[in-house]
């Protein structure tokens, strides 16, 4: 999850998704000159970062598990 390639990708995803979420969720108040909750602005970036990081970690876990599983038909038959 904290490996540089995965973290870099998660940060890019969070930047794009967070910006879109902020435009949708906070755009009207910003454009009207009304105050916007800093907590909501930050969370619009943190949540996609967490989701992307978790997804990368799960994918890596699955990849490692698959690489440790022997291919079908390659195990020894000890039933004889």
C-alpha positions in Angstrom: 0.0 0.0 0.0 2.9 2.4 0.7 5.2 1.1 -2.1 6.1 4.1 -4.2 4.5 3.0 -7.5 1.2 2.1 -5.8 1.2 5.3 -3.7 2.0 7.4 -6.7 -0.9 5.9 -8.6 -3.2 6.3 -5.6 -2.2 10.0 -5.2 -3.0 10.7 -8.9 -6.4 9.0 -8.6 -7.2 10.9 -5.4 -6.2 14.2 -7.1 -8.5 13.7 -10.0 -11.4 12.1 -8.1 -11.1 14.5 -5.2 -11.1 17.5 -7.5 -14.3 16.3 -9.3 -15.9 15.5 -5.9 -15.0 19.0 -4.6 -16.5 20.6 -7.7 -19.7 18.7 -7.4 -20.1 18.9 -3.6 -18.6 22.3 -2.9 -18.8 24.1 -6.2 -22.1 26.0 -5.7 -21.1 27.4 -2.3 -17.7 28.4 -3.6 -19.1 30.1 -6.6 -21.7 31.9 -4.4 -18.9 33.2 -2.2 -20.2 31.1 0.8 -17.8 29.4 3.3 -17.0 25.8 2.7 -16.1 23.2 5.4 -12.3 22.5 5.2 -13.1 19.0 6.6 -15.3 18.2 3.6 -12.7 19.5 1.2 -10.0 17.3 2.8 -12.2 14.2 3.0 -13.0 14.5 -0.8 -9.3 13.8 -1.3 -8.7 11.4 1.6 -11.5 8.9 0.8 -10.4 8.3 -2.9 -6.8 8.0 -1.7 -7.8 5.3 0.9 -9.9 3.4 -1.7 -7.2 3.4 -4.3 -4.5 2.4 -1.8 -6.7 -0.4 -0.5 -7.4 -1.6 -4.0 -3.7 -1.7 -4.9 -2.9 -3.6 -1.7 -5.6 -6.2 -2.3 -4.5 -6.6 -6.0 -0.9 -7.1 -4.8 -2.0 -9.6 -2.2 -4.0 -11.6 -4.8 -1.0 -11.4 -7.3 1.3 -12.8 -4.6 -1.1 -15.5 -3.6 -1.6 -16.6 -7.3 2.2 -16.8 -7.8 2.5 -19.1 -4.8 -0.2 -21.5 -6.0 1.0 -24.3 -8.1 -0.4 -24.5 -11.6 -3.2 -27.2 -12.1 -1.8 -30.6 -13.1 1.7 -29.9 -11.9 1.4 -31.5 -8.5 2.8 -34.9 -7.7 0.3 -37.8 -7.6 1.2 -39.7 -4.5 -1.9 -42.0 -4.6 -0.1 -44.9 -6.3 
